[in-house]
Amino acid sequence: MSEREDLPFSEEIVVPLRSLQLDSLESCYTYVARDLGVSESDILLWLMECIEHLPHKIPLYGTLVGLLNTEDSDFAAKVVQLCRERIEESLVSGDCNKLRILIRFVAVLMSNNVIAPASLVEVLETLLSLAATTIDDEKGNPAWQPKADFHVFCIMASLPWAGIELLERAPDELERVMAGIEAYLNVRKPIVDTCFTAFPSSNDDYLVDLWKRIKHCQESGWKVESVPRPHLAFEAKLVTCQTHDFGPVTCPYPPEGADESQTSSFGRQHHEAEQKFPQRLRRLSIFPPAKTDECMAPVDRFVVEEYILDVLLYLNGRRKECAAYLANLPVPFRYEYVMAETIFSQLFLLPKPPFKPIYYTIVIIDLCKALPGAFPTVVAGAVRALFSKMDDLDIECRTRLIHWFAHHLSNFQFVWPWKEWIDLVDLPKWAPQRYFVQEVLEKEVRLAYYERIKQSLEDVPKLFELLPPKSLPYFKYTAENQDGCTESEMLLSTELTAMVKSKKTARDIQVWVEEKILPAFGQKSAIEIVVQTLFYLGAKSFTHMITVLERYGQVLSKLATDQSYQVFLIQEVSKVWQFSVQMTVIAIDRMMGYRIISNLSIISWVFGPDNVERFHTSDFLWEILRNAISKTVNRTEDLQRDIIAAQKALDLARAATSKANSNLQTAQSVLDSAETEEAVAQATAKAEWAKTLVEKRKHEEASAEETLDAKHALLNHSLREQEDLFISVFENFCSVLSERLSKASPRSTDMEEDKPSAMDIDNSMENGKEGQKKEQLTEESQWQAATLGQLSAVTRQYATEIWKHMDKLEAQVFSRPVHYLVLKTLNNCIRRI
C-alpha cells in the first residue's frame, strides 16, 4: 500500500486502520467514530485504501463499516457510493484486482447489513449479464471470453464471504445467481491450457474447478472455516442499522465482434484479452492430496489461495511484512503445504509470473526463517517431488526451478542431502534429472566460486563429475597449447599484447591489423588473433573484459563486417571461454550491447550444427538466445517510452510557443496604444523581449520536433530489426525441428496432446529401425522434447511481439512445409485458435 503522507490525517487513526485485527476492532471503531466529524473525507480515503490493499482483512473492514453505520449512516452511504463508483471505474479500465476485491467487499457489506441482499444480487447479476453478452456471437465478441470468465470468477469468488447470509436472507435470489453461473458455464468454450501448464496432465479449466468447489460449499450449507465472521459478535447491533441501496452498476459496452472467419484477427484479440484478464492461478499439484487437502474443504483451499495471492500481490515491496502475513493467515488449520504449492505455482506461472522470480525466492527464504519448524521441511519435500517429476516438467519451468534452487541453497550455506541423488551420475548426460543437478551446480558456482561448491559436495565426490570446469580462459597462442597456430601468429599475438599493455588507441591497433595481419593471413585469421588476444587480456575479471570491449570494440566491429564474420567472431569468443559458460554468455551479451555483433548473428550461431547437438544437454545456448531476444525487444520498448516522453516535450514546447506568441501580441497591442515617449520606450522593450522569447520558443519547438522525428526513425528501424529477429528465430526452429521430427514420425494431424512429452515422441517414432539402439532413440526423443519446449517458451513469452509481425511470419515462415508438431506448438502458444 502506498504511503499517503500527503493526507492531513492523524497517525492515531491511520495505524489502527492498517493494523486492524479482530481483538482491536472495537478500539479502532472508537477512534474512527470519534474523528468522523472532523476528518470524514480522509477516513473514507484511507479506509478504501486499506480495503483495496489489504484484502485479506476485508471481513474486519466490513464489520468496521457496519459498526460505523450504526452511528453515522451518512458515512456508510458514502462508502457504498464510493465503492460503486470504483467498481464502475474498474470495469472501464479493466483493473482486475481492484474489481475482484471490491466485489468481495460488497459481499461483506451485505453480511454486515450495510446493503440489502437484493443489492448484492443485483451487482452479481449485472456482471453475469455482462459476461453472457460478451461471449454472445451477435451482441458481443467471443474472442474476449477471458474477460467474461473473469467477471464470472469475481462472482463465484465472492460467494464464500456472503453465501451463508444470502442463504438465510435471500435463498431464492442466491439460487438464481447459481443457476445463472451454471448457464454461463454451459455455453462458454472450455479452456484447454496444455501449453501453459507446468505439467501436461494439470489441464483443469480453472472456472469449472472453482464451480465444483462452490457447489460443494453450497451442499455443505455455505460453511467456510477460512473466512472470519467478526460481524457475528455484533449481530444484535448490526441488524438494527439502516441498509443502503447500492444502486445499478453502469457497465461498458462489450468489445466489438471479431471476424471468426479470419483466424489471425480472432486469435490476436483473444491474446489481447488474455493479457488484460490473465488467469490468476494455475494450481500446481506437488504434494499428495492427503497432505494439502485433508484438513480443509475444497472451498477453503480456494480461500487460502486467495489470501496468499493477495498478500504476494499487495505486499511485494515489503518482504518482511509479506512473510509475516503469510505465516499468520486468519485460518484455523495448517496450510504450509498449500502455501508452498501456491508460491511455486506463481513462480512457474506461464507465460510469465506476476513478479520477477527473485521475489518468490526471497519470500520462500523469509518463510523458512519465519516458520523454521515447518516450512523448510515442506520446501525440501517440494523439491524432491518436483525432482521426481522432472521428465514431465515444462522446460521453462525447469529453468526457473534451477535458478530458484541454486539461489535458495546459496542462502543456506549450499547445504543439501546430495546423497539422495548420487545415482543420477550414472544416467546419460541428457537425462532430465542429471541435467537439472548439473545446471544447479553450474548456477551455484556463479553465485559463489568453484572451490566452495566443490567443498559442499565432499560427502559425495561422485557428483564432482557434474561440476562445471574451473573458469579459466583458453589461450591458443602459448607454448603449451599451440592449437594449430603458426609461429608467425604467435608473434603477432605477442605484439598485439604489447600494444594493448602500452595502451595504444583502438585506431592504432586497427591500422596495425590492416597492415600486419589482413594482407598476409586474411580476415578470419585476423579475427582469431585479435579475439584470442583481447579476451585473454581481459580474462582476469568481468570488469577487465568490459574495459577491453569498451576500448577496442571498434576493432572487432571493423573486422566482423557482415553476419558470417560475426558468427565466426562468436565462435572464437566461445573457444576462449569454453571452460566458462557464464563468461561466454556475458561476453556475447555485451558484444551485442556494444553493437559489435548483431542479434541475427547470435541466432545463426546458436542454431549452428555443432550447437544444435547440445540443445538438450546444456542451458547456456538457450540463455544466450533469450538474452538476444530480450535485448532486442527491450530496445523497442525503450524507444516507445522515449517517444512518449518526446511527444510530451513537444506538446510543452508548442504550448510555450503559443504562450510566447500571445505575449508578443499583447506587447504589440500595448505598443500600438502607447501615447507618451516613456510608454513607447517601455512597450518597445517589452515587445523586443517578447520577439526574442518567441524565437527562442520556436527554436525549442523545432528541436523537440527533430528529436521526436529521430526517435520515430529509430523505432521504425528497431521494429524492422525485431521483425527480422523473429523471422530468423522461427525459421531456424522450424528448420531443425522439422528435419529431426520428420525422420522420427510421419506427418499427421491426428494428435491428442498439444504439448508432447519425450514419451509421446518416442511412441510416434517409426518402428522399422531395428538396428537403432534404445538409448539413441531415447536421446533423440529428449532432444525433440527439449527443443519443442524451448520453442514453446520463446513463443509464449513474446506472443505479443509475435502477433505484431504475424503477417510477415505467416508469409515467410509458416506458409512453408513445417512439421505438424511445430505448427501445433506455435499456434497453441500464441492462442492462434
N, C-alpha and C positions, 0 to 999 in steps of 0.2 A: 504494500500500500504506500502511495506517495506521501511524503511529508507535507502536510498542509500548513506550513509555518506562517503563511501569509494571512491565515484566518485569525481575526482578533478574538480568540476564544480561549478560555481558561483551561490550562492543563488539568485542573481539578476534575473537569468533565471528560476531556479527551482520553486521559489514561484509563478511567473506568470503562469507557466505551470500547477501547481497543482490547483491554484485558478482561473483558466481561466473562465471568464464569457463573455456574449455577449458584454457588454459595455467595456470590456478590451481586446477584440480580436485584435484590431489594434495595441494597445500598446505592447501586447505580441508578435505579429508578428514582430514589430520593434526591440524588444530586441533580439529575436531569430535570425532574419536575420542578425543583426549586429555581432553576435558571431559565425555564421556558419563557417566562415573561420578558426577559431582557436579551436573550440570545437564541431566540427560536429559529431564525434562519440559519445560524451557524450550527446549531444542534441538528437541524434537518440535513444539512450538507454532510456533516460528519457521520451521522447515522447511516445515510445512504452509502457513504464511502466505506464504512465498516461492513455493511451488508454485502457490497459487491466485491470486497477484497478479503473478507474473512468468512466465506460462505459456510464453512463447517460450524459456525456459530449462529446460523440463521434462526434455529428454534429459540435461542436466547434473545435475539434482537426482535423476533416476532412477539415474544411474550412481553418484552420491554415496551413495544409499541402498544400492545393490548392494555398494559397497566396504565400507560400514559393516556390512553383513550378514556379510561375511567375518570381521569382528572381534567383533561383538556381534549374534547372530541374534535375541536378545530385543528389541532396539531395532527391528530391521527388522519383526519380528512386530507390534510396536505401531504402526508406520507403516501396515502393511497393515490392521490392525484399525480405526485411526482413519480411514483412507481409506474403508473400507466403511461406517462409521457416518455419515460426512459425505455419502456417496452416498445413503444412505437418507434423511438429513435433506433433501437437495436434492430428492429425488423427492417428498417430502411437501410441502415449501414451494414447489416449482416454481421454484427458483433455477436458471435455465437455464445461466448462465455457469459457475457452480460445478460443476454436473453434467457439462457438456461437458469441462471442464478435468480433472476427477477421472477421468473415463473415459479420457482421453488418458494421464493419469499411470499408471493401472492398466496400460495397454498398454505403457508404457515400463518399468514394473516387471517385466513378463513378459520383455521384451527383455534385462533385466539379471539374469534368473534369480532374482528375489526371489519371484515367484509362478510357478506352473506354467502352461503354455499352457492346460491344461484349466480352470483357474480363470478366466482371461480369457474364454475361450469361454463359460463358464457365465454370467458377467456380461453378455456381449453377447447371449446367447440369452434371458436374463431380460428385458432391455429389448425385444428383438424380440417376445417373448410378450406383454409388457405393451402394446406398440403394436398388435399384432394384436387383442388383446382390446378395446382402446379403441375401435377403429372397427367392431367387430362389432355388427350390428344388434340382436342379442338380449342379449349379455353386456355390451356397452359402450354408447357414445354417439357415433355418427358425427359429431355436431356438434363434438366435441373432436378431430377429425383433426389440427389443428395441434400438439396435444400429442404424438400418436403419431408424426407426421412428425418432430418434434424429437428424439424418442428414437432413431428410426432414423438421423437425421442424426448424432447423437452416435456411433453405432456406426460408420458409414462414415467419419466424421471422424477416428476413432482409428486406422483401419487403416493409413494411411501411416506411422505411428510403430511399427507392430508386424507389418505384413504379411509382411516378408521372414523374420522369425523364426518366425512361425506357419507359413509355407510350409515351412521347414526342419524344424520340430519337431512340427507337428500339421497336416499338409496336409489330411487328411480333415475335421477339425473346421473348418478355415478354409473349405473348400468348402461345408460345411453352413451356416455363417454366411452365405456369399454367396448360397446357394440360398434361405435364409430371407428375406434382404433383397429378392431378386428376387420372391419370392412375395408379400411385403407390397406392393411397388410395383405388382404386377398387380391387387391387389384394392382399393387406395385410389383415391379420386377425384382425377383430375388437377387441379392448381391453375391457374385462369385469373385472372391478376392485371392485366388491362389497365388498370383504373382506378388501379393502384398502381405503375405504371412511368413512368419519365421519358419514354420514347418508346413509341408504340403497338406498334412491332414487337418490342421487347425483352420477350417474354412467355414465356420458357422456364420450365418448372417447375424450381425450384431443386433439389429432391430427385432428379429424373430427371437433371438436369445433373451433379450430383455422382456419381450412379451411373455415368454414362458415363465420368467421369474415373477412378473407382475400377476399373472394368472394364479401362480402358486400362492402368492401373497393374498390374493382375493379369496382363494379357497380356505386359507387359514384365518380368515376374518380380519385381514389387513393389520395383523400384529407384526411390528417391525422392532426388534430389540435394539437395533443400532441407531435408531432415531430418538434422541432425547425428547421428552414431553414435559418441559418445565411448566407449561401452562396449567397442568393438572393441579399443581399446588395452589393456584389462584383461581380455580374454576368458578367458585362461588361468586367471586368479584367480577370476573370477566363476562359471565352470562348476563349481567345486568347492564352492561355498557351499550352504547349506541353502535349499530352496524352501519357501514357506509357503502354507498353504491360505487362500484368500481368504474362503471361506465363502459361503453363499447370501445374496443381497441380498433383503431384505423390501421388497416394493412396495406402495404404497397401492392401495386399490380403485379401479377406473376410475370416472369420473363417471357419475351416473345417466342413464339414457336420456332423450332428448328426444322429444317427440311431433312426428314429421316432418310429420304432417298439419296442424299449426299452424306456418305459416311464421314467424310472429313469434317463437315460442318457440325454434325451431331456429336462426333467424338470430341471435337475441340471444345464445344460448350459443356459437354459432360465433364471434361477435365477441369474446365474453369470452375464449374460448380463444386467439384470435389476439393479444389484448392480453397475455396471460400467457406465451405462447410465440410471440413475433414472429419473422418471418423476419429473419435477421441481416444478410443482404446481398442486394441486388438488383443483380446485376452490370450495370455501365454500360459499354457499348462506345463509347468515344470515339475511340480510335485504330484504325488498320488492324491486323488480327491479326499482320501481319509485324513490327510494332513491339513488340507486347506478348507474343506467344507464340512468337516464332521461336527463342528460346534456352532455352525451358523446356517440359517435358512438361505435359499438361493437369493432372495431379495436383499438379505443382509450383506451378502458378498458384494452385490452391486453398490449398496450404500457405502460400504467401507472403501471400495474402489473410488467412488466419487469423492469421499473425504481426502483420500491420498492424492488424487489427481488435482483437486482444488488447492491443497497445501503446496504441492510441487509447482503449480501454476503461479500462485499469488505471492509465495514467499521465496521465489527463485533467486532474489538478490541478497537474501539473509540466511545463510546456510545453517547457523546455529539455531536460529528460531525455527527454521523449517524442520530440522531434525527433532527439536523439542516437541513441536506439534505432532509430528508423525509418531513419535514414541508415546504420545499420550492422547490418542484419539478417544472421543466420547462413546466407546462401545464396551459392553460388559463381558467380552470374551477375547481370547488371544487371537491375534491377527498377523503375527510375524510372517507366516508363510504367504498369506495373501499380499502383504506389503511387498515382500521380495518379488513375487510374480508380477505385481503391478509396476514396480520400478523397472524391472527388467523388460517388461512389455513396452515401456516408454523408451528405454534405451534401444530396443530392437524395432521400434515403430517405423514402418515403411510408408512412403519413400524416405522420410527423414523424421527424426524425433523433434518434439516441440522446442527443445533446448539443445545446446551443444552437449555431446556425450560426456564431457568433463563434469558437467553439472551433476549428472546422475552418479558419476564416480565419487564425487565429494559427498553427496547425500548418503551413499552407502557407507562410506568411511565414517561419517559422523554418526550414523545409526549404530554401527558396530561399537563405537565408543560410548554412545548413549545407552545402549542395551547390551552390555558386554556378556551377560549371562545367557542370551538367547539369540541375538541376530547374527553374530559371527558364525555360529553353527548352521543357521539357516542359509546364509550366503555360501558357505562351503558345500552344503547339500545341493544348492542350486548349480554350482559349478560342476559338481560330479554328475548331476542329472543332465545338464546340457552337454557335458563331455560324452556321456553315453549315447546321446542322440546326434552326435556331430555329423554323421553321414547324411542326415536329413536336414540339418540346419542350413537356412539360406546363406549364400556366400557372403552377402553384405553384412548380415547379422553375425556371421562367424568372424568377419574382420573387426566389427565393433566389439565383440566379446574378447578377441585377442587384445585389443588396445585397452579395454577396461581392466581385464585381469592383470595385465602387466603393470598398469598404473596402480591398481589396488594392492598388489603384492609389494610394490615399492614403498607403500606407506606402512607396511607391517614387516619390515626387515627381510623381505623376499622369502618369508617362511611359508612353505607348503609341503605336505607329505608326498613328495615326488615318488616315493617307493611304490605308491599305488599304480603309477603309470610306467613303471620300469620296462614292462614287456613290450610297450609300443615301439621300442627301439628296433625290434625285430620285424616290424611292419615295413612295407615298401615306402619309399620316400613320398609317394603321392597319397598315401592313406590319410584321410581327413584328420584322424586323431593325432597321428605323428606330425602332420603339417601344423596342427594347432599348437602343440607344445613347442615345436621348432620356432614358430613365429612369436610365441610368447617370450621365449628366451631371447630372441633377437631384439624384441622391444624392450626387455629388461636391461639388456646391455646398453641400449640407447639411453635409458633413464639412469643408469649407474655407470659401470665400467666392467670390462671383461673379467678381471680377477675377482671382483665382488660377486658376480653371478656364478662364476665357477666355484667359488667358496660355498655358495648356498646349495650346491649340488654335491658336496663332498661325501654325503652318505650314499649317493647313487652315482658313482663315477661312470656307470654305463651310459648315463644321459649326457656325458661330455660330448658324445658324438653329435648331439643335436645342437650344441652351441655353435654360433657363427664363428668364423675365423677371427683372429685378432685384427683389429682395424689398423692395417698397415698399407701404405701405398706400394704399388708395384712399379718400379722404375727400370725400364729395359736397358738403359744406357749405362750399365755398370759392368764391371769385370765378372761379377757373379752371374748375372743374367745373360746379357748379350743375346737376346731373343731374336735372332735373325738380323741383327743390325751390323752395319759395317763400321770399320774404324773411323771412316770419314764422318759418319753420322754421329758417332760418339764424340768426336772432336767438335762438331757443330753444336751439339747439346752442351758441351763444356763451355764453349764460347758464349752461348746464349745465357747460361747460368751466370757467367761473369758479368755480362751486360745488365742482367736484372739486379744482381747484387750491388752493382755500381750505380743503380737507379737511373739507367738510361730511359729516355722517354719512349712512349709507345711508337711515336713517329720514327725514332732512330731504329728501333727493333724492326719495324715494318720495312724500312729501307734495307736493312741488313738481310732480312728474309728474302726480299725481292732480288737482291744482288748475289747472295751467297747460296741460297737453298733452291729457290724455284728454278733457275736455269739448269742446274745440274741434276736435281733429284725429282722435280715435279711437285705438283700441288699436294698430293696425298702424303708424300714423304715429309713435306713442309708442315702439314697439319700434324702428322705423327710426332715430329721432333718438337714442335712448339707446344703441343698439348702435353706430351710426356714431361717436358722440362718445366713448364709453368706450373702444372698441377703438382709436380713433385716438390717444387719450391714452396708451394702453398699448402703442403700437406700437414704442417705442424699443428694447425688448428683450423676450425671453421672460419675464424676471423682472418687468418692468413690467406685462406683460399679466396675469400671475398675481396680482400685487398688486391690480390693478383688479378682477379677478374675486372675489378674497377679500373686498375691501372692499364692493363694490357688486353682488355676485352676487344678493343677495336682491331687489334692484330688478328685475333681469331675471326672476327667478322669479315675482314678483308680476305682471309684465306677460304672461309666457308661461304662462298658467294651464292651457291644455289642449294637446293634441297639435298641432292646426292652427297655433296661435300659436307653439309651439316650432319647428315646421318653418319658419315664416316667420322666426323668430329666427336659425335656422341659415343660411337664405338670405342674411340681411343680413350675418352674420359672413363668409360666403364672398364677398360683394361687397367687404367691406373688405379681405380678403386674397386678392383674385382674382389678384394677381401673386405669390403665395407659397403654394404648396400645403402646404409644411411648416407654416407658421403656421396655415393653415386646419385641418390635421389636429390640431395641438396644441390650438388653441382649442376645437374640438368635443370632443376627448377630455377636456379639463379641465372644460368645462361639464357633461359627463356625470358626471365625478367629484364635482363640487360639487352634483349633483342639480338643476342649473338646467334641464337638458333630460333627457328620458327616452331609453332605448335605442330605444323604438318610434318616437319622432320622428326619430331618426337614420336608422333603416331606411327610414322613409317618405320622408325627404329624398333618401337615396341612390338610391332607385328612382323618384324623380320624373321626369317626362317629359324635362326638359332633361338630366338626368344620365344617363339610360338611353342616350342617343345618344353618350355619351363612354365607355361601358364598355370599348371595345376600343382606345381611344387614350390612356388615362391610368390609372395605378395608384392615384392618391391616393383615389379613391372607394372602391376595394376596401380600401385601408388603413384608411379610416375605418370601414368595415363590420367589418373584422377586429378593430379596436380595441374597437368597441362590444360585439361578441360576447365577446371575450376578457375585457373588464372585467366583464361580467355573470356569466360562468362563474367568474371568479376570486372574485367576491363570495361566490358559493355555496360554493366550496371553502374560503375563509377562514372562513366561518361554520361549516362542518363541522369544521374544525380547532378553532375556538373551542368548539364543543360537546364535543369530546373533552376539551379542557382543563378545561371547566366541569364535566364529569362526573367527572373525576379529583379536582377540587377538592371536589365534593360528597361523593365517597367518603371523602376525607380528613376532611372536616368530620363526616361520620357516624361515622367511626372515633374521632375526637376526642370526640364527644358520648358515644359508648358507653364510652370510657375514663373520661370525667368522671363518668358515672353509676356506673360500677364503683367509682371512688374515693369517691364520695359514700356508696355502700352500705357500703364498708369503714369510712369515717369514722363512719357512723351505728352500725355494729356496735361500734366501739371506744367510742363514747359510751355505748351501752347497757350495755356491760360495765364502764365506769369506776366505781370504788368510792370513791376519795378525792376531796376537793373540788378539789385541784390537777389530778388526772387528768381530772375532769369539765370543768374550765375549759379545759384544753388540747384535749380532744376536741371541746368545743363550738366552739372557734375553728377547728379543722380542718374540722369539719362545715359551719360557716358559709362558710368559704372554698371548700369543695367545692361547696356550693349555688350560690355566686356563679359558680364556674367552669362549672357545668352550664348555668346561664342564659346565660352568655357563649357557650358552645359551641352551644347550641340556636339562639341568635340568628345565629351564623355559619352554622349548617346551613340555617336558613331563608333567609338571604341568598344562600347558594350555590344553593338550590333556585330562588329567584326569578331568579337570573342564568341558570340553565340553562333555565328556562321561557321567559325573554325571548329567549335565543339560539334556542330551538326555534321561537318565533313568527317571529323574523327569518328563520330558514332557510326556513320554510314560505312566507313572503312572497317570499323570493328565488327559491325554486323555481317559484312561480307566475309571477314576473317572467321567469324563464328560459324557462318553457313558452310564455308569450305572445311572447317574443322569437323563438323558433324557429318558431312558427306564422306570425308576421309575415314572417320571412325567407323561408320556403319558399312562403308564399302569393305573395309578390312575385316570387320566382324563377319559380315555375310560371306566373304570370300573364304576365310579359313574355316568357318563353321560348316558352310555348305559342302565344302570339299570333303571334310572329315566325316560329316554326318551322312553324306550320300554313299560313302564307301561302307558305312555300317548298316544303313537301313534304306529301303526303297522309299520314294516319295509317296506320301499318303496324306489324306485329310481326315482320316478317322482316328482321332486321338481323344482319350477320355481326360487325360491330365494336361493342364495348361503349363505347368512348370515341372518337366520331367526330372526325376532323380537319376542318380547313376544306375540304379537298378532298372529303371524304366528303359534307359538307353541300352543297357545290357540285353534286356529282353527283346529289344527291337532289332538287334544285330542279325545279320544273315547267319544261317546255321550251316552253310556249306563249306566253311573254312575249318576243316577238321585238323589241319596241321598247325593251327594257331593255338598258342598256349593260353590257359585260362588267365594267368597273370597279365599277359599282354592285353587281353580283351578287357579285363577289369581296369587296367591303367588307361586304356583308350576311353572307356566309359567315364572314368573320373575326369579326364581331360575335357571331354564334351560337357559334362555336367558343370565343371568349374568355369569353362568359357561361356556357356549359356548363362550361368549365374552372374558372371561379370557383365554380360550384355544386359541382363535384367537390371542390375544395379545402376549402370550408366543411364539406361533408358528411363527408369523410374525417377532418378534424381534430377534429370534435366528434361523432363517431359514438357515443361512449359516452353523452354527454348526450342525443343524439337518441333513443337507444333508451329512455331513461328516460321520454320523453314520446311514445313511438311511438303509443300508443292515441289520444291527442288529435290527433296529427298525422294519423293514418290517418282519423279521423272528420271532421276539419275541412279537411284539405288534400288528401291523396292519394286520397280517395274521389271527388273531383270530376273532371270531364274534364280530363286533363292529357296533353300530347303524349308519345308513347311514348319519345322520346329522353330526356326529362326523367325519366320514371319509371325507365327503364333505368339512367340515370346514378345516380340516388338509390339504387336497390336494389343496384347493384354496389358503391357506395362504403360502404354500411353492412353489406355481406355479407348482404343480405336474400334468401337463396337460396330 
